[in-house]
Amino acid sequence: MSQEDIQEMIGKYDPDFNFRRLEGIMRAVTFGFAVLFSLYQLYVSFFTPLPDQVHRAVHLSFGLGLIFLLYPSTKKGRDGRIPWYDYLLSVLGIGVGLYWLMNYEALFNRIGNFTTLDMVVGGAAVLLVLVAALRVVGIAIVSITVVFLLYAYFGEYMPGFLEHRGVSVERLISQMYFTPEGILGTPLMVSASFIFLFLLFGSFLDKTGVGEYFNDLSLVIAGRRIGGPAKVTIFSSALQGTISGSSVANVVTSGAFTIPLMKRIGYRREFAGAVEASSSTGGQIMPPIMGAAAFLMAEFTNTPYYQVALAALIPALLYFTGIWIMVHFEAKRQGLRGLRSEELPNRREVLKNLYLLLPIVAIIGFLMSGMSPERAAIYGILSVIAVGAIRKATRMSVKDILSALAAGARSALGVVAATACAGMIVGVVTLTGIGLKFANGLLDLAGGLLLPTLILTMLASLVLGMGTPTTANYIITSTIAAPAIVALDYPVPLLAAHMFVFYFGIVADITPPVALASYAASGIAKSKPLKTGVESTRVAIAAFIIPFIFVYQPQLLLIDTNWLEAAGVTLTAVIGMIGVGAGLIGYWIRSLHVMERIVAVAAGLLLIIPGLVTDLIGFGTLGAMLALQYAQRRKPTRELGG
């Protein structure tokens, strides 16, 4: 696929990439504006911190100004021409942000007694954020936000436990724009403080060619193995997820290369698309970036960022291990080969460029040392420039640096709109108490029991996460669904509850009926979209099991435990996933008949369920199955020899 085809494919499923291709003077203007946005963020983060509300408002001002210039109201508007009303909306977007900068002290002095002009500006800010989010994020997040706003206003007419006194328009506007629990709330703060800088770090990495290098490195590591291209997909997507914030973008950029390879060696179309979709979606749960949600989780749970990233590590590795098991058994079942030597890049050349990974290692080191995420991101960007200078092929010129600054700002626009929108949801939750009411409703429905509550919370998170980007779906699910788990008498750690809803919000990208990552992969694989979505859910079965494990056994998140205890939990989980994978695919040492498949899945689940008795039964059952298969495979050979 050409670069234009890739951009077209991403834009089809991810509105964040559906921007105008400007030419001439407006291209230069938007480029300069985007560079200025990045320079502002770097300057404020490193040198001169502004008051929180002012910094968030200026961040929003840059975001709205660029969104209306770069993103058309319809796909037909991508021809490079900007209509007059988008210039007007851009100016208004800049204006509502700068209003805070120009009236900071006055606004604080008249809290609770806002003027008519304040209300007009606040109301305009709410509408502009909704329109901007519709263009750059999509209808899902906007629909949810509007429902919440209507719920706040019409509360007195709501049935049952949803009823409340209702909120006036004036109170709603002041909450949404003039308090730290609305548009300028914690979600936008995280965007302005942490997420932007890490997206900028990712854009600098991309300019050094590290994205393409991930594919080459993955080919060298896994290309020659059984079913090699599928395993290349897993490695590449896991690495790509460290710098990308979009499941769909991961699918299209790496899938354009890996899906044709998988089909060429014999994988079914739907399976090839499913492997790419599930692997790319897994990139969103892979530390250190985790689709930028790690920074939000750190704020919402009051946990140091590096602890959040560390807690996510073992579950993420288990997720990719589960996919690896599935593709390995599928390749064995179909008798598929790996890639030949002539189909692989030169190993020596690839290993010579291993230094390109140093910035990723450096930024992890900075974070683990206790350095603030802002400083770690800035030093990470400097390390990219320094490492790129080692060889001429990766050395960044001034033009490359400016391009990286502009690309980083553009990649942050979806996050700006999503977090501003999500801030309004949080504001309504604060005003009405719907979060606690929803949690109590779930608890009543589940009878206060842990497992039914987890299942209902999983379903709620899957629905709430449909069609929304990583950062937005985590904000929504953590605000609405997570409180149900925390409210239980069962002592579930706060971080485990948030990680639970985060996982299921993410896997909504591959779960039908709204499985954007799966549908994007099916577009490349030329497969049936719904069937690819169902196949993706099967391939990523680990994602539906792992969250239950770490709620029951928080040791998996390294909570109140040591590495030895965590290793024991991880080992039993991996062996359990081997059983589940073999049963779902229908192959282990040999093909499995229906009863053997059922027993393998059941034994695997027993190993995954915490407890000594279940572990012993699971081990015994899978051990017996393995011994029986080996014995049956050797028996014909001995008879032939006799």
C-alpha positions in Angstrom: 0.0 0.0 0.0 1.2 3.5 -0.8 1.4 6.2 1.9 -1.7 7.8 0.5 -3.6 4.5 0.6 -2.5 4.0 4.3 -3.7 7.5 5.2 -7.0 6.9 3.4 -7.5 3.6 5.2 -6.7 5.1 8.7 -9.0 8.0 8.0 -11.9 5.7 7.1 -11.9 4.1 10.5 -10.2 6.7 12.7 -11.5 10.3 12.3 -8.2 11.5 13.9 -6.4 10.9 10.6 -9.2 12.4 8.4 -7.5 15.8 8.1 -7.3 18.2 5.2 -4.3 18.1 2.8 -3.6 21.8 2.6 -1.4 23.5 0.0 0.2 26.9 -0.4 -0.1 29.6 2.2 -2.5 27.8 4.5 -0.3 24.8 4.7 2.5 27.0 5.9 0.2 28.8 8.3 -1.1 25.6 9.9 2.4 24.1 9.9 3.8 27.2 11.8 0.8 27.2 14.2 1.4 23.5 15.0 5.2 24.1 15.5 4.3 27.0 17.8 1.9 24.7 19.8 4.7 22.3 20.4 7.2 25.0 21.3 4.7 26.5 23.8 4.3 23.1 25.4 8.0 22.5 25.7 8.7 26.0 27.0 6.0 25.9 29.7 6.9 22.4 30.8 10.6 23.1 31.1 10.9 26.8 32.0 7.8 28.8 33.0 4.8 27.0 34.5 1.6 28.9 34.1 -1.4 28.7 36.6 -3.2 25.4 35.9 -6.4 26.8 34.6 -4.6 29.2 32.3 -2.2 26.5 30.9 -5.1 24.2 30.2 -7.1 27.0 28.5 -4.2 28.0 26.3 -3.6 24.3 25.4 -7.3 24.1 24.5 -7.0 27.3 22.5 -4.2 25.9 20.3 -6.1 22.6 19.9 -9.4 24.1 18.8 -7.7 26.6 16.5 -5.9 23.9 14.7 -8.8 21.4 14.6 -11.1 23.7 12.7 -8.4 24.5 10.2 -7.3 20.9 9.6 -10.4 18.9 10.1 -13.4 19.3 7.7 -17.0 18.8 8.8 -17.4 16.1 6.1 -15.1 13.8 4.2 -15.8 15.7 1.1 -14.1 18.7 2.7 -10.7 17.2 2.5 -9.8 18.8 -0.8 -7.6 21.4 0.7 -10.0 24.3 0.8 -11.1 25.9 4.1 -14.6 27.3 4.1 -15.2 30.7 5.7 -17.1 29.3 8.6 -14.1 27.1 9.6 -11.9 30.3 9.8 -14.6 31.8 12.0 -14.8 28.7 14.2 -11.0 28.6 14.5 -10.9 32.2 15.7 -13.7 31.5 18.2 -11.8 28.4 19.4 -8.7 30.4 20.0 -10.7 33.1 21.6 -12.5 31.0 24.2 -9.1 29.6 25.4 -7.4 33.0 25.5 -10.4 34.4 27.5 -9.0 32.7 30.6 -5.5 34.1 29.9 -6.8 37.6 29.6 -9.3 37.5 32.5 -7.6 35.0 34.9 -7.8 37.1 38.1 -11.1 38.6 37.4 -12.7 35.2 36.8 -11.4 33.9 40.1 -12.7 37.0 41.9 -16.2 36.5 40.5 -16.7 32.8 41.0 -20.4 32.2 41.6 -21.3 35.6 40.1 -20.3 35.3 36.5 -21.3 38.0 34.0 -23.4 37.6 30.9 -20.2 37.7 28.7 -18.7 34.9 30.9 -21.8 32.8 30.2 -21.7 33.4 26.5 -18.0 32.5 26.3 -18.6 29.4 28.5 -21.6 28.3 26.4 -19.5 28.8 23.2 -16.7 26.8 24.6 -19.0 23.8 25.3 -20.4 23.9 21.8 -17.0 24.4 20.1 -15.6 21.4 22.1 -18.5 19.2 21.0 -18.1 20.2 17.3 -14.3 19.8 17.4 -14.7 16.4 19.0 -17.2 15.3 16.4 -14.7 16.2 13.6 -11.5 14.7 15.1 -12.7 11.9 17.4 -16.1 10.8 16.1 -19.8 10.6 16.9 -19.4 8.1 19.8 -17.7 10.4 22.4 -19.9 13.3 21.4 -23.1 11.3 21.7 -22.1 10.1 25.2 -21.2 13.6 26.3 -24.5 15.1 25.0 -26.5 12.3 26.8 -24.7 13.2 30.0 -25.4 17.0 29.6 -29.1 16.2 28.9 -29.2 14.0 31.9 -27.8 16.8 34.1 -30.5 19.2 32.8 -33.5 16.9 32.8 -32.5 15.0 36.0 -35.9 15.6 37.7 -37.6 13.6 35.0 -35.3 10.6 35.2 -36.7 7.2 36.5 -35.7 5.4 39.6 -32.2 5.8 41.1 -31.2 8.1 38.1 -33.5 10.9 39.4 -31.9 14.1 40.7 -33.0 17.8 41.1 -31.8 18.9 37.7 -29.1 21.5 36.8 -29.9 24.9 35.3 -28.2 26.0 32.1 -26.2 28.7 33.9 -25.0 26.2 36.6 -24.1 23.7 33.9 -22.1 26.2 31.8 -20.2 27.5 34.9 -19.4 23.9 35.9 -18.2 23.0 32.4 -15.9 25.9 31.8 -15.2 27.9 35.0 -14.3 25.1 37.4 -11.5 22.5 37.5 -14.2 19.8 37.1 -15.3 20.2 33.5 -13.6 21.0 30.2 -10.5 22.3 32.0 -10.5 19.4 34.4 -8.1 16.6 35.1 -8.4 14.9 31.7 -7.3 18.1 29.8 -4.7 18.7 32.5 -3.1 15.3 31.8 -3.2 16.1 28.0 -1.5 19.4 28.6 1.0 18.2 31.0 2.0 14.6 30.0 0.3 13.2 27.0 1.3 16.0 24.5 5.0 15.6 25.4 4.9 11.8 25.0 3.1 12.1 21.6 5.8 14.6 20.7 8.4 12.0 21.7 6.7 9.5 19.5 6.7 11.8 16.5 10.5 12.4 16.9 11.1 8.7 17.1 9.0 8.2 13.9 11.2 10.8 12.1 14.3 8.7 12.8 12.6 5.7 11.1 12.0 3.7 14.2 8.5 2.6 13.1 9.9 0.9 10.0 12.8 -0.5 12.1 10.3 -2.2 14.4 9.1 -4.2 11.4 12.6 -5.1 10.4 13.6 -6.1 13.9 10.5 -8.2 14.3 11.2 -10.0 11.0 14.7 -10.9 12.2 13.5 -12.1 15.6 10.4 -14.1 14.5 10.2 -14.2 10.7 11.7 -17.7 10.2 9.6 -19.4 12.9 6.5 -21.5 12.2 3.8 -19.1 10.9 6.5 -16.4 11.0 4.5 -13.3 9.6 1.9 -13.7 12.3 4.6 -13.7 15.0 6.2 -10.7 13.3 2.9 -8.9 13.7 2.8 -9.6 17.4 6.4 -8.3 18.0 5.9 -5.3 15.7 2.6 -4.3 17.2 3.9 -4.6 20.8 6.8 -2.3 19.9 4.7 0.1 17.9 2.3 0.4 20.8 5.1 2.0 22.8 4.9 5.1 20.6 1.4 5.0 19.1 -1.9 6.1 20.7 -4.3 4.6 18.2 -5.3 0.9 17.6 -6.5 1.7 14.1 -3.3 3.5 13.2 -1.3 0.5 14.5 -3.4 -1.8 12.4 -3.0 0.1 9.1 0.6 1.1 9.4 1.9 -2.4 10.3 -0.9 -4.4 8.8 -0.3 -3.0 5.3 3.0 -4.9 5.5 2.2 -8.0 7.7 -1.3 -9.0 6.6 -0.3 -9.7 2.9 2.7 -11.7 4.3 0.3 -13.8 6.5 -2.0 -14.5 3.6 0.9 -15.4 1.4 2.1 -18.2 3.6 -1.4 -19.6 4.0 -3.3 -18.0 6.9 -7.0 -17.5 6.3 -8.0 -13.9 5.5 -10.1 -13.5 8.6 -7.4 -15.0 10.8 -4.7 -12.7 9.3 -6.8 -9.6 9.9 -7.7 -10.8 13.4 -4.1 -11.3 14.4 -3.2 -7.8 13.2 -6.2 -6.2 14.9 -5.7 -8.0 18.2 -2.0 -7.4 18.3 -2.3 -3.7 17.4 -5.0 -3.2 20.0 -2.7 -4.8 22.5 -0.2 -2.0 21.8 -2.6 0.2 23.8 -2.0 -1.8 26.9 1.7 -2.1 26.5 3.8 0.1 28.8 5.2 2.7 29.0 2.7 4.8 27.0 -0.5 2.6 27.0 -2.3 4.8 24.5 -1.6 7.8 26.9 -4.0 6.4 29.5 -1.2 5.5 31.9 -0.9 9.2 32.8 -4.6 9.5 33.4 -4.6 6.4 35.5 -1.7 7.8 37.6 -3.8 10.9 38.3 -7.1 9.2 38.9 -5.7 6.6 41.3 -3.1 8.9 42.9 -0.4 6.4 41.9 3.1 7.3 40.7 3.3 6.9 36.9 6.2 4.4 36.9 4.1 2.1 39.3 1.2 2.2 36.8 3.5 1.3 33.9 5.2 -1.4 36.0 1.8 -2.8 37.1 0.7 -3.1 33.4 3.8 -4.9 32.3 3.0 -8.6 33.2 -0.6 -8.4 32.0 0.5 -6.9 28.7 3.1 -9.7 28.3 0.5 -12.3 29.1 -1.8 -10.7 26.5 0.8 -11.0 23.7 1.8 -14.5 24.9 -1.9 -15.5 24.5 -2.0 -14.3 20.9 1.4 -16.0 20.2 0.0 -19.3 21.5 -3.1 -18.9 19.3 -1.1 -18.1 16.1 1.4 -20.9 16.8 -1.3 -23.6 17.2 -3.1 -22.3 14.1 0.1 -22.4 12.1 0.8 -26.0 13.3 -2.7 -27.0 12.5 -2.4 -25.7 8.9 1.2 -26.8 8.5 2.4 -23.3 7.7 6.0 -22.4 7.3 8.1 -19.4 8.3 9.7 -16.9 5.9 12.7 -17.9 3.8 16.0 -16.2 4.3 15.7 -14.2 1.1 12.4 -12.8 2.3 14.0 -11.4 5.4 16.0 -8.2 5.9 19.8 -8.5 6.4 20.3 -9.5 10.0 23.6 -7.7 10.3 22.2 -4.4 9.0 19.2 -4.7 11.4 21.3 -5.4 14.4 23.6 -2.5 13.4 20.6 -0.2 13.9 19.7 -1.5 17.3 20.8 1.8 18.8 17.5 3.3 17.5 15.9 1.7 20.6 18.1 3.6 23.0 15.6 6.5 23.4 12.9 4.1 24.5 15.2 2.4 27.0 16.3 5.9 28.2 12.8 7.2 28.7 11.9 4.1 30.7 15.0 4.6 32.8 14.2 8.2 33.4 10.7 7.3 34.6 11.8 4.5 36.8 14.4 6.8 38.4 11.5 8.9 39.7 11.9 11.8 37.3 8.6 13.6 36.5 6.9 12.4 33.3 7.3 15.9 31.8 11.1 16.0 32.3 11.4 12.4 31.2 9.6 13.1 27.9 11.7 16.2 27.2 14.9 14.4 27.9 13.6 11.5 25.8 13.1 13.9 22.9 16.7 15.2 23.3 17.9 11.6 23.4 16.1 10.9 20.1 18.0 13.8 18.4 21.3 12.7 20.0 20.9 9.0 19.0 19.7 9.9 15.5 22.9 11.9 15.0 25.0 8.7 15.4 24.5 7.8 11.7 23.8 10.0 8.7 20.8 7.9 7.7 19.0 8.8 10.9 20.4 12.2 11.6 17.7 14.9 12.0 18.0 18.2 10.1 16.4 21.4 11.2 13.6 20.6 8.8 13.1 17.2 10.3 12.9 18.7 13.8 10.3 21.2 12.7 8.4 18.5 10.9 8.5 16.4 14.1 7.2 19.3 16.2 4.3 19.9 13.8 3.5 16.2 13.5 3.5 15.9 17.3 1.1 18.8 17.7 -1.2 17.3 15.0 -1.2 13.9 16.7 -2.3 15.5 19.9 -5.4 17.2 18.5 -7.6 14.1 18.9 -6.5 13.8 22.5 -7.2 17.5 23.2 -10.8 17.2 21.9 -11.4 13.8 23.6 -10.1 14.9 27.0 -12.0 18.2 26.9 -15.2 16.3 26.0 -14.5 13.6 28.6 -14.0 16.4 31.2 -17.6 17.4 30.7 -18.7 13.8 31.4 -16.6 14.0 34.6 -18.2 17.3 35.4 -21.7 15.9 35.1 -20.8 12.9 37.3 -19.5 15.4 39.9 -22.7 17.5 39.7 -25.2 14.6 39.8 -23.5 11.8 41.6 -24.4 9.4 38.7 -21.1 7.5 39.1 -22.0 6.3 42.5 -25.7 5.7 41.5 -24.6 3.6 38.5 -22.2 1.7 40.7 -24.9 1.0 43.3 -27.3 0.0 40.5 -24.7 -2.6 39.2 -24.1 -3.8 42.7 -27.8 -4.3 43.3 -28.1 -6.2 40.0 -25.1 -8.4 40.9 -26.3 -9.0 44.4 -23.1 -7.5 45.8 -21.1 -10.5 44.6 -17.7 -10.0 43.0 -17.9 -12.2 39.9 -21.3 -11.0 38.7 -20.2 -7.4 39.4 -17.1 -8.0 37.3 -19.1 -9.5 34.4 -21.6 -6.6 34.4 -18.8 -4.1 34.7 -17.0 -5.8 31.8 -20.2 -5.5 29.6 -20.6 -1.9 30.6 -17.0 -1.1 29.7 -17.3 -2.8 26.4 -20.4 -0.7 25.5 -18.9 2.5 26.8 -15.6 1.9 25.0 -17.2 1.3 21.6 -15.9 3.7 18.9 -14.0 6.0 21.4 -10.2 6.5 21.5 -8.0 5.1 24.3 -7.8 8.2 26.5 -11.5 9.0 26.2 -12.8 5.4 26.8 -10.6 5.1 29.9 -12.0 8.3 31.3 -15.5 7.2 30.7 -15.2 3.7 32.0 -13.1 4.7 35.0 -15.7 7.4 35.9 -18.8 5.3 35.4 -17.9 1.6 35.7 -14.9 1.4 38.0 -16.7 2.7 41.1 -18.9 -0.5 41.1 -15.8 -2.7 41.7 -14.3 -0.3 44.3 -17.7 -0.2 46.2 -17.7 -4.0 46.8 -17.0 -5.4 50.2 -14.4 -7.6 48.5 -11.1 -5.7 48.9 -10.2 -4.9 45.3 -7.2 -2.5 45.0 -8.1 0.8 43.3 -5.5 0.3 40.6 -6.8 -3.2 39.8 -10.3 -1.8 39.4 -9.1 0.9 37.0 -6.9 -1.5 35.1 -9.9 -3.8 34.7 -12.2 -1.3 33.1 -9.3 0.1 31.0 -8.7 -3.4 29.5 -12.3 -3.9 28.5 -12.6 -0.4 27.2 -9.6 -1.1 24.9 -10.8 -4.5 23.7 -14.0 -2.8 22.5 -11.9 -2.0 19.5 -11.9 -5.6 18.4 -15.3 -6.7 19.8 -18.3 -6.6 17.5 -20.5 -4.9 16.7 -18.3 -1.7 16.8 -14.9 -3.2 16.3 -13.0 -0.4 14.5 -9.6 -2.1 14.7 -11.0 -5.4 13.3 -12.8 -3.6 10.5 -9.7 -1.7 9.5 -7.8 -5.0 9.4 -10.5 -6.6 7.3 -10.2 -3.7 4.8 -6.6 -4.7 4.3 -7.2 -8.4 4.4 -10.2 -8.2 2.0 -12.1 -10.3 4.5 -15.6 -10.1 6.0 -15.7 -7.4 8.6 -18.0 -9.1 11.2 -16.3 -12.4 10.8 -12.9 -10.8 11.3 -14.3 -9.1 14.5 -15.4 -12.5 15.8 -12.1 -14.0 14.9 -10.3 -11.2 16.7 -12.2 -11.8 19.8 -11.2 -15.4 19.7 -7.5 -14.7 19.0 -7.4 -12.1 21.9 -9.2 -14.4 24.3 -6.4 -13.6 26.8 -7.7 -10.0 27.1 -11.0 -11.3 28.4 -9.4 -13.5 31.0 -6.4 -11.5 32.3 -8.4 -8.7 34.0 -10.3 -11.2 36.0 -7.0 -12.8 37.1 -5.5 -9.5 38.4 -8.7 -8.6 40.3 -8.6 -11.9 42.1 -4.8 -12.0 42.3 -3.4 -8.4 42.4 0.1 -9.9 42.6 -0.1 -9.9 38.8 0.0 -6.1 39.0 2.9 -6.3 41.5 0.6 -5.0 44.2 1.7 -6.0 47.8 3.9 -8.8 46.4 7.4 -9.7 45.2 8.7 -10.9 41.9 8.8 -14.5 43.0 5.1 -14.6 43.9 4.2 -12.7 40.7 6.3 -15.2 38.7 4.3 -18.1 40.1 0.9 -16.5 39.2 2.2 -15.6 35.7 3.5 -19.2 35.1 0.2 -20.8 36.0 -1.6 -18.2 33.8 0.6 -18.9 30.8 0.1 -22.7 31.1 -3.6 -22.1 31.5 -3.6 -20.1 28.3 -1.8 -22.9 26.4 -4.8 -25.1 27.3 -7.3 -22.5 26.4 -5.5 -21.7 23.1 -5.2 -25.4 22.2 -8.9 -26.0 22.8 -10.1 -22.9 20.9 -7.8 -23.7 17.8 -8.3 -27.4 18.0 -4.6 -28.4 17.9 -1.8 -29.1 20.3 0.6 -31.9 19.5 -2.0 -33.2 17.1 -5.5 -32.2 16.1 -8.0 -32.4 18.9 -11.5 -33.7 18.7 -14.5 -31.9 20.2 -14.3 -33.5 23.7 -10.6 -32.9 24.0 -11.1 -29.3 23.0 -13.6 -28.8 25.8 -11.4 -30.5 28.4 -8.4 -28.4 27.3 -10.3 -25.2 27.7 -11.8 -26.2 31.0 -8.4 -27.3 32.4 -6.8 -24.1 31.1 -9.4 -22.0 32.9 -8.9 -24.0 36.1 -5.2 -23.0 36.0 -6.1 -19.3 35.3 -8.6 -19.3 38.3 -6.6 -18.6 41.4 -6.3 -21.4 44.0 -4.1 -24.4 44.8 -6.8 -27.0 44.2 -7.8 -25.6 40.8 -4.1 -25.3 39.8 -3.5 -29.0 40.7 -6.5 -30.2 38.8 -5.6 -28.1 35.8 -2.0 -29.2 35.8 -3.0 -32.8 36.2 -5.5 -32.7 33.3 -3.3 -30.9 30.9 -0.3 -33.1 31.8 -2.4 -36.2 31.1 -3.6 -34.8 27.8 0.0 -34.0 26.8 1.3 -37.4 27.7 -1.6 -39.1 25.8 -1.0 -37.1 22.7 2.7 -37.9 22.7 2.0 -41.6 23.1 -0.6 -41.6 20.3 1.7 -39.7 18.0 4.6 -42.2 18.5 2.5 -45.4 18.4 2.2 -45.6 14.5 5.9 -45.0 14.2 6.8 -48.0 16.4 4.3 -50.3 14.5 5.9 -49.2 11.2 9.4 -49.9 12.5 8.3 -53.4 13.7 
